Amino acid sequence: MTQPANQTVTSGQTATFFVVATGTAPLSYQWQKSGANISGAISSSYTTPTIVSADNGATFRAVVTNAAGSVTSNSATLTVVTSLPLGTDVTTFHNDNARTGQNLTETTLTPANVNSQTFGLLRNLLVDGKVDAEPLYLSQLSLAGGVYNVVFIATEHDSVYAFDSDTGAQLWKVSMLGSGETTSDSRGCGQVSPEIGITSTPVIDRKAGPHGTIYVVAMSKKGSTYFQRLHALDVTTGAELLGGPVTIQATYPGTGANSSGGQVIFDPKQYKERSGLLLLNGVIYTSWGSHCDINPYTAWIIGYDASNLSQSSVLNLTPNGSEGSIWQSGGGPAADAQGNIYVLMANGTFDTTLDANGFPSGHDYGNAFVKISTSGGTLRVADYFNMSNTVSESGADTDLGSGAPMLLPDLGDGAGSTLLLAVGAGKDGNIYIVDRSNMGKFNATSNHVYQQLSGAVPNGVFGVPAYFNGTVYYCDVDATLKSFTISNGKISGTPTNTVASFTYPGVLPSVSANGSSNGIVWAIENTGTAVLHAFAASDLTRELYNSNQASSGRDHFGSGNKFITPMISDGKIFAATTNGVAVFGLLP
């Protein structure tokens, strides 16, 4: 039996209690309040009348009966408060547009209580398909007559779910499929299979629409016609907003792959939205990867006005060449406070002939670290960095595109100057630190970059880094998780390593902390049975917990999945799997 959970609500709201029982049907239910039967409360859930202060401390339980007898659930306690403290929302990939992966408002989880005796698996939220997108989270959301801490889950079966993260109750579910449509097939590529639906992490604007809006990109097909669509959903019901969805279509001046009449054409069947969505200054930015480098494809960034879903801007970063997509192992494009976007490009055309300002003569940026201005509502390359051996790297498929950019906070150089830096790493084994005000561009004989840590991640990065308290965390394939400290604006080339190594694609770390204290680095290992790990942020050699430690497989939570980063909020860790999301926290 799944027991009803304690509820904390404000006076004037309602509370809903759930019980899940198994046994020979039919099952009957009778809810009780403080030991007395509640008239008419005879289903598997019970929603109270409007709560008043006198209800504080009341207990609720269910008596479940069938032909074999009766079982009484545990009692759940109702706590009535005058106001509920807001928790921590997670509304975008890796917590913020800098993509740091750090939650600095975690007051529940500490290195002292994250261990197999006090911390573990609370529940699995099962869904209808693979979960490749990072779950998102809104605290204290009013919906369905109650106030809930809601986790949002998007699946490759083209469904979006909202669950009560505290009880596991499903609050709503909607499908992104149009009439007569199915999810896309794998397009002859095993990277996302057996179906392609929602691959990228959505983004939420809690202030948009009547109650808040979650923006989702979904792929589908009808017969031989494929669709990519942007949806805007009400966070309280899943209902479509703004007259959506809108079908994603685009053209861009150029003579590159899949062009006609001097225009490159976006063909929806050739792309998947792997990298997380970016919400920046009222615009939703989508960026597009290929299916297993199957041509023809180019590198698109397409923006939509978040208030009405109209297309606002288009940029192609290989318009006169081919390939060079943006997929970033699921990592979202990063953005700074000035409205610039940063991406790591996959293998593709780069024009080594430069114009007078040092930019590629054909406007092709394959395998580059690119800074894109959004000034005036127009997407334009403002700066970039590319390696001196970029052409051979692209030819050998050892490009930057498997990694994702992360912006570091403003740093001092020890001499009174402030540095604006970003980091990126991909398949070539190096970590590149760029000065965002002067990224370095291209030189055929040497890399003009702020700092390069050659061979720091020798097996190549297929994932994203994290940042906390002057430290950058990276993991390469079949290798250890590493922490690199920063001093006077430079990153140390001698990292601290975990004892454990992690199979492909490595791990994509996230960090919980209370300000600068109680830092914990979390990681999900992609093995046959997935493993959640927790390490002391100040010393990665100190493993606090992993989900294999408890006896009898107590904390095993499902099969591994690649490119998964833990989501952390309000004392819980959310880990996506091939058929759901596991919720970890302090054990009751």
N, C-alpha and C positions, 0 to 999 in steps of 0.2 A: 504494500500500500504506500502511495505517495502521500505524505502527511500535509495537512494545511499548515501554512506558515504564518508566523506572527506578522501583524500589520501595524504600521504607524500612520495615522491620518490626521488631518486637521478637522476641527469642528466645522460642521456644515457640509462635509464630503460624505461619500459612502466608502465602504470597504467590501472587497470580494474575497471569499475564501474558497479554495479548491481542494478536492480530494480525488485521487485516482486509485481505484480498487480493481483487483482482478478476481475472477472466480466464475463459477457456472452461472450463466444468465438464467433468469433475470435478476438484476441487482436493484434493491431499493435503498433509498437514502432518507435519513432524518437528521437534520441539523439541530443542534442544541446550543443555547446561549446560557453560559454559566450553569450548565447541567439540566436546564429545562428545555423541552421540545419547542421549536419555533414553528408556529402554524404555517403550513404551506411550503416549508423549506424542504423539499423532497427530491432535489436533483443533486448532481455531483458538485455543483457550485452553489454558493449562497452569497447574495449581495445584500448588505444591510440597508435599512432605511437611513435617512440622513443622520449622521453621527452628531451626538451632543456630548458635552463635557462629562455628563454622568456615565457615559459608556466606557470611560477610561478604566482599563483593567478587566473588562469583560472577557470571558473565554468562549471560544467557539470550537465545536467538534462535530463530527458526523458519525452516526451509527449506520453501518452498511449491512444489509441483510439479504440472504438468499436462502434456498431450501436447506442448506447445510448449517445455518445459524447466523449469528450476528457478530460483527467486529466493530469496536469503537476506535476511532482515530485518536491520535494525540490531540490535546487541546492547543489551540493557537490563541495568543493573547492580543487584544486590541489596545493600542496605546493612542490616546487622543492628546494632541498638542495644539497650541495656538497657531504655530507656524512651523513649517518644515524647512530645515536647512537645505539649501541647494547643494547638490553634489557636483561632480565634475563631468561635464559633457565631453564626449569624443565625437566630433562631427566631421573629421576628415582623416585621410590616411596619415598614420604616424603622428597624430595629435595636433599638428600645426603646419602652416604653409612653409616653414623652414624645414619640415620633415625630420625633426629631431628625435621623435619617438619617446619623448619624456613627459611623464605626468608628475608634476611637482606638487600636487595637492593631495597625495595619497596619505591619509592619516591612520589608516587601519593596519595595513601590512607593513611589517618591520622585519629586519633580519632576526630579531628575537623570536617572532612567532611564526615565521615561514619555515616550517619543518614538518616532517611526516607525521608527527604526533598531533599537531594542532591545525595543520593546513592540508587541504586535499580537494578531491573532486566532489562538488555539490550536486551537479546534475548535468545531463546532456539535453540540449535543445535539438530535437531531431527535425530535419527538413526534407524536402523532396529531391535534393540534388547535391552535387559537390559545391562546397563553399570555398571559392577562390578569393573573394573579396574580404577585406578586413571588416569584422562587425563594427557597427557604430552604436552610440549610446547617448540617450538623453535622460537626465535625472529629473525626478519630480515632474513628470509630464502628466497633465490632466487629460484623461480620455475615458470614455465609457463609464462616466460617473465616478471615477476614482482617480487617484494620483499614483503613478507608477514610475519606477526606474526601468526604462525601456531599452532593450537591446534590439537593434535592427540587423537582419540577416538577409543577404541577397544570394541567390543560388544560380548555378548553371542551368537549372530547369526553368529559368526565367520567372522565378517567384521572389517576392519580397515579403518578409515576415516581420512582425513586431511581437516580442515576448516580454512578459514581466520577468526581469532578471532575478527578482527575489524569490519567485515561486515557480518559475518555469511555465506559467500559463501562457498560452498563445492568445494574443490580444487581437490581431488581425493578420490576414494573409491575402495577397493579391497577385495575379498573374500579369506579366507584361506582354503576353501573346495576344495578337490580334485574332479576329475571327478566322478560323480555318488554318491558322499558323501552327508551326511547331518550332522548337528550338533548332538552331543550326546544327548540321552535322559537323564533324571535326575538320572538314575541308581538306581531307587527305593528310592531316598533320596530327601527330599524337600529343602535341603540347597541351591542348585542352580537349579532353575526350571523356566520355563518348559523345558529349553534346556541348554546344557553346550557347550560353544564354547571357548571364550577367557575370562578367569576369573581373571588371575593375571595381575598386572600392568606390561606392557612391559618396556624396557629400551632402551635408545637412545645413540649412540656414534656419535656425530656430525662430528667427524674426520674420521670415517670409511667409506670405499667405495668411489665412485666418488663424492657423495654429502652429505653423512651422512647416517647412518643406524639405523633403529628401529628394535629391536629383539622382537619377539612375540611367545608365546607358545599357540597353539590352539588344542582343542580336537574335534574329528569328528568320524563318523562311516560310514561303508558301509555294509549293511546287518547286520550281527551279529559280524562283526569285528570292533574293536575300535582302534583309532589312537591318539597318542600324537605327535605333531610335533613342531620343532623349525624353525621359519621363520626369515630370514633377509631381510628387505624391504628397498628399496631406499626411503628416506624421501621426495624426490621431486616428485615421481611418484607412489610409492607403489609397484614397480616392484620387483620381487624376485631377490636376489643377491646370490652369492657364490654357485650357483648350488642348492640352497635350494628349498623346505624345507628338513630337515632331520627328519627321524622318530626316536623318542626317545625309545631306547631299552637299557637294562642293566642287568648285573648279578653281584653278589658279593658273596664271600665265606661265607657260613653259612648254618645252618640247621634249620633256622626259618621258619616263615609262607611263603608258596608258594615256598619252596625250592625243589630242585631235584639234586641228585648226589653231594651234598655238595655245591650247588650254589643256592642262593636266586635269584628269577627271577622277574624282573619288568613286571607286567601285566598292560598294559595301561588302561584297562577298570576299574580297581580297584582304580584309582587315579584321582585327579584333581589338577591342579596347581593353588592353591589359593594364596599363598604368592608371593609377588612381585619378579620379576627377579633381580638378582644382577650381575652387571658388575664389575669385579675386576681384574686388571692387565691382561687385554686382554682375560679374560674367562667369559662366561655367565654361571652363576650357577642357576640351577633349583632345586626346593625343593617341596616335594609332600605330599599332604593331602589325606585323605580317603573320601569316601562318607558315612557320618553318621556312622562311625566306623564299616562299613560292612566288615567283614573279608573275605579272608585273605589280610593283608597289613602290610607293615613295613615302615621304615623311610629312605627315599632316598634323597641324594643330588647328582646331576649329572651335571658335568661341560662340556662345549663345547667351543672350541677355537673360539673366535669371528671373527678371520680372515678367517676361512675356514669351520666352523661348524663341524669340526671333534670332536668326543668325547675325552675329555682330562683327565677326572678323575671321579671316582665314589666312594661314601661312603654310607654305610648303617649303621644306628645308632641303629638298633635292629636286627642284622643279625642272631642271634641265639634265638630270641624270636618272638614277634609279636606286632603289633600296633606301638604307639609312633611316629605318623606322624608329619609333619611340615606344619602348615596351618596359624597360627598367625593372624587370622581374616583379612587376606590380607596384613599384614605388611611384608616387605621384610626382609630377613636375613641382619644383620648389618655387617660391616667390618671396621677394623682399618687400620691405615697407615702401619702397619707391615704385612698386608696381611692375618690377621686372620678373620675368619667368626664366627658370633655368632647367635645362634638360641635358641628358646624356644620349647621344645619338648612336644607333647601331651601325654596323658595317654598311657602307654604301659609297656613292660617288662623293669625292672631295676634289675640288678644283685647286690643284697646287699652283696654278697661275693666279696671282693676286692682283687686285686693282691698286690704285694709288694709295688707298687707305688701309691696305692689308687684308681686305676681304676677298673671298673666292670670286673669281671673275664670272663664274657661271651660277653663283648663288647656291652652290651645293655644299652641304656641311656634314657629309657622312663621317661617322666616328669622331665627332667633335663634342666638346663641352660648350654649350651655346647659351648665351644670355639674350633674352628677347624683350624688347620694350613694348609696353602696351599703351604708351602715351597717345592721347588723342583718339583712343579706341582702335588704333591700327597696330597690328602685329608687325614688328620689324626687328631684324637681328641688330642688336646694339654692340655686341662684342662676342668673342669666342676664344677658345684655345683648342689647338689640335697638335698631335704629336708629329715629330719630324718623320717618323716611319709610318704615318697613318695609312698610306696606300697599301703597304705590305701587310699591316695589321688587318685591314678590311679584307684583303685577299685571303688571309689565313683564318678569318672569322675569330680574331682575338681583339675585338673592339670593346668600346666603353659601354655599349648599349645594354649589357646585362646588369649593370649597376644603376644607381640612382643618385642624384645630387642631394646634398644636405648643406644648408647654410649654417655657419657657425655664428654665435653671438658676437657682438663687437668685442674685439680683443685689443689689449695694449701690446705694443712691441718692446716695452721696457725703456723706451727713449722718449715717451710722451706722445707718440702718435697712435691713432686708432686704426685698426685693420678691419676691413670688411672681407671676410674669407668664405669660401665654399670648398667642399671636398667632393671628390668623385673617384670611383675605382670600377674597373670592369674586368675583362678577361685577360689583360696583359700582365697582371700581377703587381701593378704599381698603384700607389695612392697619389692622386694629383690634388694639390691644394692651390686654388686659384685666388688671386686678388680680384674681387668683383668689380673694382674700379679700373682694372687694367689686366685682363685675363691672359694676355700673352700672344694671341693669334697663332700664326703658323710660320715656322722657319724650317727650311729643308735640312739644316745641319744640326740644329740643337733645339731643345724644348725651352722656350722662354716662359716659364711658369714660376709662380711665387715659390713653391716648394714641391719637390717630387721625392716620394719614398719608394725607391726602386726595389722591387721584390718583396715589399712588405706583406703582400697577400699573394704568395707565389702561385697558388693553384687557381687564382682568378676568383672574382666576386660575382655571384649570381644572387643579388639581394641588395639590401639597404643597410646603411650604418645607423648608429644612434649616438646621441651626445648627452653627457651629464657632467656637471661640476668640473669643467676643464679637461674632459676626457672624451675621446672618440672611440667607439666600439665598432669593430669590423670582424667578419668571418668569411674566409674563403672556402672553397669546395674541399671536402674531405680533410678538414683542418680544424684547428682550435679557434675558439672565439678569442679575440685579442682586444686589449685596451691600450690606447696610445694617448699619453698625457701631453698637454699643451703648456708651453712655458715661453713667455715673451713672444707670443704669436707664432711659434714654431711647434710642429708636432714631432714628438720624439720618435726616432726610428727603432727604438727597442721596446717592444710591447710586453705586457704581462699576458700570459695565456691561460686559458682553462686547461685542466688536466685532460678532459675529454676532447675528442675530435668528432666532427659531425659530417655525415655523409651528404651527398649532393641534395640540395644546393648550398649546404652550410646552414646557418641559422640567421634569421633576420631579427636582431635584438630590439627590445623595448625596455624602458626604464620607469620604475616607480620610485618616488621619493617624497618626503615632506620638506619642501624647500631644498636645502642642500644637505639634509640629513636622511638617514634610513634608506639610502639608495640601494635598489635591487635591480639587477639586470635579468630580464626574462627572455627565454628563447624556447622555440618549439623545434624539436628534432624530427626530421622527415624519415622515419623508419616504418617498418611494417606495422608495428604498434607505435603510434606517435608518443613522444616523450616531452613533457613540459619540464624545463630546467629553471632554477633560480640561483643566481650568483650574487655575492656581495659586490656592489658596484665599485668599491674601493680596492677590492682584491679578488680578481677572477679565479684565483686558485682555490678560493673558499666557496664550495658549492653548498648552498643552504638547503636545497630540496630538489628532488626530481620525482616524477610520477611513477617510477619503477620501485621506489624505496618501500612503500607500504606493502604489507603482506597480502597475499591472495589476489594480487592485481586490483586492489581497492581503487586505485586512481587511474587505471587504464581507461582511456577515453575515446579510442577509435583509431582508424588507420591514418598513417601519415599523409601529408599533402605538401606539395612544394610551394615555396614563396609565401609562407604563412608567418605573420608577425603577431605576437600576443597583443591584445587590447586590454587596457587596465583602467578600471574606474571604481571608485567607492568600495574598495576592499575586495574586489573580484577581478579575476583574470579570465579572459574569454579567448578560447583557442578553437579556430576553425578546423574542420576535418572534412573527410569525403562525403559525409552525410549529416552534418550538423555542426553545432558549436558547443564545446564543453565549457562549463562554468566552474571555476575553482575559487575557493575562499577559505576562511577560517571555519573549521568544522564545528557543528552545533554541539 
